[in-house]
Amino acid sequence: MSGEMMIAGSWRIQPSVTPDTVKSIIIGSSTLDVELNKISKLRGLEMPEAIAFYSGRIVEFMANQALLSSSMDSYSSLNLNLDLLYQLGKLSEGSLAIGNSLRRLGNQARHMKRFISLDEEVTIIGLLQIWIECYLISEHQKAGSPSKVFFIDDWSSQAAVLRLFTFGGSEEINSKFNTIASLKGLKNNSTMACFVGERLIDCKSSLANVFTEEVRVLFPNYHRAAEIRALYCSRNGKPKEAIKILDPLTQWEFVGSETYGILGGAFKNLWIESEDLTFLDKAHQQYNNGIYKSPDDYYIKINLAATTFWLGNRELAKILATEVIHLLDKFMSLAEINQETSSNYWVIATLAEANFLCEKYSESLALYTKLYSFDYGKGRWTRVCEQLKLHLDRTKKIEVHHSFYSLIKDSSLGEHNNQSKSP
């Protein structure tokens, strides 16, 4: 696709999902079909904030129901519930990005944090449709039905391209969108532009650098546009640029844990590059700010524990790591985490790191060995090794020291730099 892709702006919710399927999905005291009918009545009324609010609400309750059907407890935060579904393999990177996009829009509408434009309506409806598709596909797979047996008619003129960015693999996306001109039509509103930018980063597209910078400049007052650009920079060896973009935004009242997580990672990378403890201390401060915003976020907390350990406060690091273990056990149970599956790879990695910081070295080694068997020689294992080596280099020799080092000795450390929301 070398030419420019133009996206028209129209939407209409089609009543093509079977009533029984829709009515079985509970949305608060209502059902999905009733909620979709509410949104459908808003078409043409120029009320994008109301559409965003109802869409975010649908995502919230569907995420809760997905966790309930998997016998999981839910967090009080939709952000953490979506992340848990992703860690459990219930959501792909693409469907996680959709869920979070609609979550942010719902919050922005609920708290009137920003003006949502009419242009965004068509994108919101497209994202909502694909979110429902993802949920139904997941439920069918759980019931033993073949995957991709359920697709509803398109409600939005943007649904097809949004579906490609959701379900398409890196190779397919990068081959179809191989020039900046081919992406030009995908920047006509901030919601579409930020979703596409995030997926280009996930797919390691060679266009992500230029695209995310163009989006940041095009939407200078939209926090997420700055966050997406900083995310790219942090993951691609430009931590100073990420900090320059995000640090001023921390003065805003509505900054969430995501921003602090990106900033913490950027300062951590600067510390690794320079060995300047000032940057490590700043990374620790950002993770601490993130925990203040989201106390149950085990990703932020394990990074807070790690930076505490590297700063030399091992007792406090042990306390924080113990809290991480309790959080994981509360919402998933350690028995489920230890199941022989790679779908919860990053949860296992978090538990392995937490056990290490708690000086439960045998348990930690067993979990790291499992991760090695799942993903040796691939990007996820390399990123795990980078963090583990930072711990080992600051630990007095222990009985299983050699065993840990034997796991990482063949890894190409440094080849991948913080490419995921991994611990």
N, C-alpha and C positions, 0 to 999 in steps of 0.2 A: 504494500500500500504506500506508494510513493507520493501520491497526490494528497491534497488537503482533505480531511474528513470534516464535513459540515453536519451538524446535528440540529434537526428541526426541533421546535419547542411545542409539543402538544401532548396531552394525556387524557385518558379516559379509563377508569377502572372497569374491566370486563367481568361480567358475572359468569366466568367460565370454570371456576373451581366448584366441584360438587358440593352441594349444601351440607351434606353430612360431614365432609372433611373440614369445612370452615367452621361449622357450629361446634365441632369437638374441641376447638382451640379456645380456651378461656382467656379473656382479657379483662381482668378485674372482676366486676360483677356482670360483665357482658360477654359476648363471643366475637370472634374475629369477623364474621359476616356483618354484624351490627356496626362494628368499628369501621370497616371498609365502606359501609353505606354512609356513615357520617362524613368520611373524607370525600366520597363521591359527590355529595351534595355541596361541597365547597368549590367544586370546579366552576371557574368563571367568576367567582366572587372576589377575587384578588385578596385572599387571606392566607398567604404562604405560611405565616407563623402558626396558624391553627393546624394546617396540614402537617407542619413539622412536629408540633406538639403531639398530635394523635399518632403519627408514625413512630415517634420515640417511645410513646406509651405502649404501642403494639410490640416493639422490640423488647421492652422491659419485661412484659408479662410472658412473651414467648420464650425468652431466655430462662425465666424462672421455671416455666413448665418443662423446658428441655432438661434442666437440672433435676427437677422433681421426677421426671420419667426415668432418669438414670440413677435414682435413689441417692441424689446428692443434696446437701443443704445449700442454700444460696446465701450470698453476701448481701449486705444492705446496699451495696454499690453495684450498679449495672456494669460499670467498667470492669470490676473484678469478676462478675458473673460471666461476662463475655470472655474474659481472659481464661477463666477456668474451663469453659467449654472448648476453647482453642487448645489448652494444654491437654485436655482429655481426648483430643482428636475429633471432637464433635463439630468443630468449625475449621475451615481452611483459612489460610491467610487472607484470601479474598473475601470470604463471608465475614471474617472478623473485622476487616476494614469497613464493610458495609454496616455491620452492627454498630461499630463505634461512630461512624459518620452520622447515622440516624440518632444515636444517643446524644451526640454533641448538639445536633440541630434541635432535638427535643428540649435539652437543657437551655439552649439559647433562647428558644421561644418561651419556655416556662418562666425564665428569669429576666426576659427582655434584655439579654446581653448584647444583641446586635440586631440590625435590620436584616431580615431575610427577604431577598428580592423575588419578584415574580418569576424571573428566569429560573430560579432554583426549584420551583414547583415540579417541573417535568423531571428533574433529576431525582428529587425526593421520592416521587411516585415510582420511578424506575428502580431505585435502590430498595424501596419497600417491597416491590414485587419479587425481586431476586432474593431478598431476605426470606420471604415466605417460601419461595422455591427451595432454598437451602434447608430450611426447617423440615419441609415435607419430604425432601429426598433423604435427609438424615433419619426421619422416622420410618420411612419405607425400608431403608437399609437395616435398621434395628429390627424390624419385623421380618426380615429375611427376604424381602422383595428385591428384585434387581435394581441397581442404581439407575438414575435418570429415567424412571418410568413416569415421572410426573412433571410436566411443564404446562403452565397456563399461558393463555394468549397474552401478548404484550399489552401492557397498560400505558406505556410511555414510549414516545418516539426514540428515547435514548436507551431503552431496555436492552437492545441487541448488543450495543457497544459496552454497556455496563456489565452485561452477562459475560462477554468475552474477557473483560478485565477481572471478573470474579472467578470464573471457572477455568479460564485459559492458563496453560503453563507458561513458564518463562520463555521457552523457545517459540511458542505460537505468538505470544504478545510481542516479543521483540522482532519477529519476522514481519508481522503485519504493520507494526508501527516503527519504522526504521529511519524516518527522517523527522525533523522538527515540523516540517510542513504537514506531515500526516497527523500531527497532534494538535494543529492550530484550532480546529473546531471543537476541541475538548476543553477549551479554556473560557467558554462563554459565560460561565458562572462559577463562583468560588467553590461550591460544593462539588461540582463535577471536576474542577481543576485539582482540588486537593485530593480527591479520591484517586484520580488517575496518577497524580504525582506519587502518592503513597505506594500504589501498585507498581509503578515503574521502579521505585527504590527496591521493593520486595523482589522484583524480577531482575535486579541488577542491570537495568537497561543502560546503554551508553548514552541515552538521551536524558536520563534523570537529572543530570547536573544542570543542563541548560533549561530544561522544562521547569524544575522547581524554583530556579532563580527568576524565570519569567513570571511564574505564578506569584511569587513573593512581591515582585514589583507591581504586578497588575492589581493585586488586592492588598495594598499596604496597611489597611486598617483591620484586616482579618487575622486574628491570632493564629488560627490553624495554618494559614499559608506560611507564616513565619516558622511555625513549628515543623512543618514538612520540610522546608528548606534546611533548617537546623538539623533535622533527623538525617537528611542526606549527608550533610557535612560531617556530622559526628561519626557516621558509619564509613566514611570514605576519606579518612585521614586529614580532615580539615576541622579539628576541634576548636581552634581559635575563632574561626568564622562562625561556628555553631554558637559559641559563647557570646560573640559580638551581637548576634541576632537575638538570642533569647534572654540574656542577662537583664536588659532593660525591661523586658516584659514581666519579670517577676514582681515588679512594683504594682502590677494590676491585681485587683482584688480577686478576680475569678480564675487566676492561674491554678491549674490542677496538678496532680501528681505526675502526669505524663511529661509536662514541661520540666519539672524538677528531675525526673528520671533521665531525660535527654541531656540536661545540663550536667548532672552528676557524671554521666558517662563521658561527656566531653572533657571535663576537668580530670577525670581518671586517666583518660588517654594522654592528656598533656603531662600528667605526673609520670606516666610510664615512659614517655619520650624524653623528658627532661630530668627526672629524678628529683624535681623540686617539690619538697613536702608542702609548700604553700598550695599547690594545685591539689594535692591529696586532701588537705584540710578543707578546701573549697568543695571538692567532690562530696566529702562527708557531710558538709553543711547542706548541700542540695538534697542529698538523700534524706537527711533529717527533716528538711522542709517538706519533702514528699510524704514522709510518714505522718507528719502533723496533719496534712490534708487527707491522707488515706491510711489510717492506722492498721487496717487488715491487709494491706498490699504486701504480700510475701516477697514479690520481686524487689520492691523498693527496700524492704526490711533486710533481705539477705545481702543486698549491696551496702546497706548501712552497717551491717555486721562485719562485712569484709573490710570496708574502709576503717572501721574501728579497730579491727585486728591489725591492719597494716600500720596504723598510727600508734600501735603498741599497747592499747588497752585491751588485753586479752580476756580479762574477766567480764568486762561489759560486752565484748564480742560474743562470748559464750552465752551470756544471758539473752542477747538478741537472737542468736542462732537457735536457742532453745524455743524462743517465742515463734520462730519460723516453723519449727517442727510441730509445735502445738497447732499453729494455724493450718498447716497442711493436713494434720491428723483430724482436725475438727471438720474440715470440709470434704475430705476425700477418704480418709483413713489410710494409715501407713500400709496396711495390708494391700489395699488396692494400688497404691503407688508402686509397691514391690512386685506387682504382677509382671509376667514376662511379656511386655508389650512396649513398642517404641512410640506409640501414639502419645504418651505422656512424657516424652523425652525430657522436656525442660523442667517438669515437676521432679523427675528423678534426679536431674542435675542439681536442682535447688536443694533437695534432701541430702544428696551426697556432700554438697558444700557445707550445709548446716551441720551435719554430723562431724565433718572434719574440724570445723570451728569449735564444736563441743568436745573435741578430743576423743571422739568415738571412732577411732581410726579404722578398726576392722570393719565396722558397718559402712563407713565411708568408702573404703577400698572396694568392698563388694558391689556397691552401687556404681562407682566409677568403672569397674570392670564390666558391668552390665552395659553402661553407656558405650564403652569401647567396642563391645561386641555388636551393638546396634549400628554404629555409625563410624567405625574406624576409617580414617583416610578421607572423611568428608568434612564439610564446613562446620557442622554442629560440634563434632568431636574436637576439632581444632580450637574452636572458641572455648570449649570447656577446659581444654588443656592450658590455654593462656591464663585463665583465672586460677587453676589449680597450681600452676608453676609459681605464680605470685605468692600463694600461700606456703608452698614447700620451701621456697627460698628464704622465707622468714620464720621457719619452724626449726627448732633444734632437732637433731637427728632422732628419729623415733624408730621403733622396731620394724615398721613396715615402710620406712622411707624408700628403700630400694624398690619395693613393689610399686609404689606410686610413680616413681621416676621411670620405671620400666614401661609403664603404660603410655607415657608421653614422649619417650625418647625419639620415636620415629615421626612424631607429628611435625608438620611444617609451621611452627609457631611464628606468629607475626604475619602469616600469609593472608589471614582473614582478620579484620579488625572490627570487633563489636558489630557484627553484621545482623544481629537479631536481638529480640527482646529477651535475650538469655541472661542468666545470672552472671 
